């Protein structure tokens, strides 16, 4: 530490010996610097503060009924795009920069705005500060005012424009879905008409085929049961027949049934064709009844003793049961034939039916998807309409100008007092540095200790310097002259600072004009 202090003192003494270089360099730097600072153009700054309130009481009340835009995201988008070229061009036009600046180049205006216009804040409290600097205070004021107006216009108008655009888009989509639904409905109707025989009945094709097969099995079972019952009745009739005979064979019941069947057949032939299943079944039963009557008459003619003719006094229950069973058996045979034809038809369509059902399922699925989308769009349209009403009657984002832009009366920069102080320090530092540089270039030995370090030899003694009275007077005069030089420099600095701080800098302009 002692060595460092000793070296510092050596450098200080060496610099002091060349102190006369400090004054001219300091004066030169300070005068040139102060003139330069004074000639710097004034820059005026206009600013404004805007508070953006994104909280609305309607948001919790209308949640689920309206679609409220994300105000925070929209505000971030507005602030990030406010200084885009399109907006800067609009600000330049609205501010009449071509008139105020005297330059009609739009690119120059955009470059000027991009370099000087700033938008700050909005991180936590949603308070934004718009500022702009220019040499002309009117330009700064106009630019800040138009920027604030554009900022508020974008914030309040974009959401309503977005809602209008959204409603128009939803309306166009609804019209498109309506056309598609009509086309799908017509396509499904035409497909059903073309494939009616594959789609009739309940359930799908395989369930109808299985039901038809099950019905055929049941009818066949009933036919076998009726056939077995008829055989039993006939066997019992053969066993219980006695020597009862009549002169003529008559069966009024059978004749009545034949007449009834004939009337039914005539009535059905008026409504249906001869190939209708009911007509075919009735004709078959009629033929069987007629054959039965002929067969019984023939048997009665051959062996009247074995046939009991229904008479006027009563009828044999066994013969009645046989007749009913035979009728039931004939009806069951007709039903068996009908179900066989139905099963045969379904089995013939077994290859085509699945493809038809798949096509119908696909058409129906697409139709259901379109219908669900159409209903969702209808709900969205109602929400968009209500959202539009809310946006038109209320403001989701409230802009409040806390500090309106004002025309600056005093320049914001340059800070001439601070620059003048810096130039004074720079001048003194430059003079001191130059003196120190000369001391290093022309080094001298200042004491015995330094001499011993340079020569590497021990110093046996030193010869003291005797200062005479003339020498002392001259030294004092030099100190006074140096102090006067530094003091005058500080006095000029004080005068400059006084002029700047009191707003009387125009005196310097007058002085410069006089000197010129």
Secondary structure, DSSP 8 states (H G I E B T S, - for coil): -HHHHHHHHHHHHHHHHTTHHHHHHHHHHHHHHHHHHHHS--BEEEEEEEEEE---THHHHSBTTB----HHHHHHHHHHHTTSHHHHHHHHHHTTHHHHHS---HHHHHHHHHHH-EEEE-SSS-EEEEEEEESSHHHHHHHHHHHHHHHHHHHHHHHHHHHHHHHHHHHHHHHHHHHHHHHHHHHHHHHHHHTHHHH-SSS-HHHHHHHHHHHHHHHHHHHHHHHHHHHHHHHHHHHH--S---SS---HHHHHHHHHHHHHHHHHHHHS-TTSHHHHHHHHHHHHHHHHHHHHHHHHHH-GGG-----SS---HHHHHHHHHHHHHHHHHHHHHHHHHHHHHHHHTHHHHHHHHHHHHHHHHHHHHHHHHHHHHHHHHHHHHHHHHHHHHS-SSEEEEEE-----SS--B--HHHHHHHHHHHHHHHHHHHHHHHHHHS----SHHHHHHHH-S-----------HHHHHHHHHHHHHHHHHHHHHHHHHHHHHHHHHHT-THHHHHHHHHH-
